[in-house]
């Protein structure tokens, strides 16, 4: 599915990433993730590396939309972090587990990200808050998905600021626009007219055929 969106998001931990936590806005991170879910779910597939703070947010958004969470959301998780997997993993069939490489955290994460980016074609990537892992995901994503759009939501702070710096010039509304629903509708090119579909197979290929009829 060529319209998949990669989500790279996290809430910085002041102990592990004080430099990222210093600029992070936790309320904005939560609002931006919720807004992305609201704009995209039932319209575009969302794929990400199963961050334990993000997974429950996306699931809660799905519950009120009458869509199949397991069909619209795909999580990738490394077996390296098996002891930390959220309970949600056990309830759904949408988790791709990748191999643990010995006792090597970074190598295991690298393998997971390579599979994520090689097994899908992405239209865009959204970077929200986060720490060093988000920068690593950005660098690999740009190399393996060079045609996809990159949206660092710099108003959320954290690693999204460094992603924007690496990109160079970015639209000012990534920093200034706090209406994240409007931001994602515009930059992900998802019309407010688009219907949501319970599963991707119900969604017409032509975008115009997905629009709600005018009354």
C-alpha positions in Angstrom: 0.0 0.0 0.0 1.7 3.1 -1.2 -0.1 5.5 1.1 1.4 4.2 4.4 2.6 6.8 6.9 5.6 6.1 9.2 5.2 7.5 12.7 8.3 8.1 14.8 7.3 9.5 18.1 8.3 9.4 21.8 8.2 11.2 25.1 11.8 12.0 26.1 13.0 10.5 29.4 14.8 13.2 31.4 17.2 10.5 32.9 18.2 8.9 29.5 17.9 11.9 27.3 18.0 15.2 29.3 19.0 17.2 26.3 15.9 16.1 24.5 13.6 16.4 27.5 14.8 20.0 28.0 13.0 21.1 24.8 10.1 18.6 24.7 6.5 19.6 25.3 4.7 16.5 26.6 1.3 18.0 26.1 2.1 18.9 22.5 3.5 15.4 21.8 0.3 13.8 23.0 -1.8 16.2 21.1 0.1 15.7 17.9 0.0 11.9 18.1 -3.7 12.0 18.7 -4.2 14.4 15.8 -2.3 12.2 13.5 -4.4 9.2 14.5 -7.6 11.3 14.0 -6.6 12.5 10.6 -5.1 9.2 9.2 -6.9 6.2 10.7 -9.4 4.6 8.4 -7.8 6.6 5.5 -4.1 5.7 5.6 -2.1 2.8 7.2 0.1 3.9 10.1 3.3 1.9 10.8 5.8 2.4 13.6 8.2 0.8 16.0 5.6 0.2 18.8 6.8 2.8 21.3 5.1 1.8 24.6 3.9 5.3 25.3 2.4 5.8 21.8 0.7 2.4 21.2 -2.1 2.9 23.8 -2.9 6.4 22.4 -3.4 5.1 18.9 -5.5 2.1 20.1 -7.8 4.4 22.1 -8.4 6.6 19.0 -9.3 3.5 17.0 -11.9 2.3 19.4 -14.2 5.3 18.7 -13.9 5.2 14.9 -15.5 1.8 14.0 -12.4 0.7 12.1 -10.3 -2.4 12.4 -7.2 -1.4 14.4 -5.3 -4.5 13.3 -5.8 -3.7 9.6 -4.9 0.0 9.7 -2.0 -0.1 12.2 1.1 -2.2 11.9 3.7 -2.3 14.7 7.2 -3.5 14.5 8.9 -4.7 17.6 12.3 -6.3 18.3 12.4 -9.4 20.4 15.2 -7.7 22.3 12.6 -5.8 24.2 10.3 -8.7 24.8 10.0 -8.1 28.6 8.8 -4.5 27.9 6.1 -5.3 25.3 2.7 -3.6 26.1 -0.3 -5.8 26.9 -1.9 -4.5 23.7 0.4 -6.7 21.7 -1.3 -9.8 22.8 -4.7 -8.7 21.8 -4.1 -8.0 18.1 -2.6 -9.6 15.0 -0.8 -6.5 13.8 2.6 -6.9 15.4 5.7 -7.9 13.4 8.3 -9.3 15.7 11.9 -9.0 14.5 14.9 -11.1 15.6 17.0 -10.3 18.7 20.6 -10.2 17.6 22.6 -11.7 20.5 22.6 -9.2 23.4 23.1 -6.2 21.0 20.4 -3.6 21.5 21.5 -1.3 18.6 22.0 -4.1 16.1 18.5 -5.5 17.0 16.9 -2.1 16.6 18.7 -1.6 13.3 17.4 -4.9 12.0 13.8 -3.9 13.0 14.1 -0.6 11.2 15.5 -2.1 8.1 12.6 -4.5 7.9 10.1 -1.7 8.5 11.5 0.5 5.7 12.1 -2.3 3.3 8.8 -4.1 3.6 6.6 -1.0 2.9 6.3 1.9 0.5 5.7 5.1 2.5 4.1 8.3 1.3 5.3 10.2 4.4 7.0 10.1 7.8 6.0 12.1 10.8 8.5 12.8 13.6 7.1 13.9 17.0 9.1 14.6 20.1 11.5 11.7 20.9 15.1 11.1 21.6 18.1 9.7 19.8 16.2 6.7 18.3 14.1 9.1 16.3 17.2 10.6 14.7 18.4 7.1 13.8 15.0 6.3 12.3 15.1 9.6 10.3 18.5 8.9 8.8 17.6 5.3 7.7 14.2 6.4 6.5 15.7 9.0 4.2 18.2 6.5 2.8 15.6 3.7 2.2 12.5 5.8 1.3 14.0 8.9 -0.5 10.8 9.9 -2.2 8.7 10.1 0.9 7.7 13.4 2.5 9.3 14.1 5.9 7.3 16.1 8.5 9.2 17.0 11.7 6.6 18.5 14.1 9.1 20.8 15.8 6.6 22.4 18.1 6.7 19.2 20.1 10.4 19.7 20.8 12.8 16.8 21.5 14.5 15.0 18.7 12.1 16.5 16.1 14.1 19.7 16.3 17.3 17.8 15.2 15.4 16.1 12.4 14.3 19.5 11.1 17.9 20.8 11.4 19.2 17.8 9.3 16.5 18.5 6.7 17.4 22.1 6.4 14.6 24.5 5.5 11.2 23.3 6.7 7.8 25.1 6.5 7.3 27.5 9.5 3.9 25.9 10.4 5.8 22.8 11.6 6.9 25.1 14.4 4.0 27.5 14.7 0.9 25.6 14.0 -0.6 24.1 17.1 -3.8 22.9 15.4 -2.3 19.6 14.6 -5.4 18.2 12.9 -5.2 21.1 10.3 -1.4 20.6 10.0 -1.7 16.9 9.1 -4.7 17.4 6.8 -2.6 19.8 4.8 0.9 18.2 4.8 -0.3 14.6 4.4 -2.7 15.6 1.6 -5.7 14.0 3.3 -8.9 15.8 2.5 -11.5 16.4 5.2 -14.0 15.0 2.7 -12.4 11.6 2.8 -14.6 8.8 4.3 -13.0 6.4 6.8 -13.2 2.7 5.9 -13.4 -0.2 8.3 -10.6 -2.0 6.5 -8.2 -0.9 3.7 -9.7 -3.4 1.3 -13.0 -1.4 1.4 -11.2 1.8 0.4 -11.4 2.8 -3.4 -8.1 3.3 -5.1 -9.1 6.7 -6.6 -9.0 9.3 -3.9 -12.0 11.2 -5.3 -14.1 8.1 -4.9 -13.4 8.1 -1.1 -15.1 11.5 -0.6 -18.3 11.9 1.2 -21.2 12.9 -1.1 -22.2 16.5 -1.1 -25.6 17.3 0.3 
